Amino acid sequence: MQFEVSIESTDLETREKKAGGSYVVQTAYAHTFDRNGPKRYPEEIRVFPKKDPQGKPLAYPMGDYKIAERCMRVNNGFLELGFIELEPLSKK
């Protein structure tokens, strides 16, 4: 199963935690489906960018990605999705 995600901007947004501190997210667009097949328009989502060795967030470059398979697993018959990591789609 492959979920596709598009990144259209390298802008990062810093958000404040309720308990103090902050975290960074990046806007992405998930290409989703309903019972009739692919939806006409992607849906806006937020993803956590990767971090460099010093802990500084690194924006995903603009492009098309898939959600890494290691982020999905089946646990007691339920599909679980962990923190999303994106991998570039291979060029066709």
N, C-alpha and C positions, 0 to 999 in steps of 0.2 A: 504494500500500500504506500502510495507516495502523495504527500501533501505539498503543493507548490505555494511559494511565498515570493512576492516581489518587493524589492527595496527601491524606492524612488528618490530617496534623499539620505545623505549621510549626517543630517542634523540629529543631535542627541538632546533629550529632554531630561532635566534633573527634577526629581519629585521628592517631596518630603515624606518621611515615614511618620506615622501617628505617634510612635514612641520616641521620636527624635532621630536625627541622622537623615541621610538621603540615599537615593538610588537613581540609576540612570536607565532610560528606556529609549528605544528607537522605533519609529513608526514603520510598519510593514503592511502588506496587503495579502491576505490569504485568499486563495482561489478555492472556493468551497462548492459543495454540491447539495442538492435537495433530492427528493424522490424522482424528479423529472430530469436529473442530470446536472451538469455544471450550471452554476448560477451565472447570470449575464455579467454581473459586476463583482469584483473582489471585495472582501470585507476588511475594513481597517482594523488592525490589531497592534499591540505593542510587544516588542521582544527585548530581552536583556542582551546588550552587546557583549562580545567576548572582552576579556581584560588582558592587558599586557602583564609581564612578570612583576611590575611594580603595582599592579592593581588598577591602573588607569583604563577606563573603558575605551574600546576600539570599535568605532562604527563599522557595520557591515558596508562594503562598497555597494553602489547601486548595481542592480542586476536581478536575475531570477535565481531562486534557490529552492531547495527541498528541505523538509524537516528531517534531520538526521535520524536514522533508524534506531540509534542507541537511546533516543529520547522516548521511545514507545516500548511498552511491554505488556504482556498479559499476566494478570495476577488473579488467581482464583476465578478464572473465566471472564474477567473484566479487562477491557483495554484501558491502560493508564498512559497518560502523557506527562512526562516530567518537564523540567525546564527546557525550553526550546533552544536547540542549537541548529544553525542553518548551514547547509553545504551547497556550494554552487551547483546549478544544474549543468550537466555536461552538454557541450555544444553538439547539435545534431548535424 
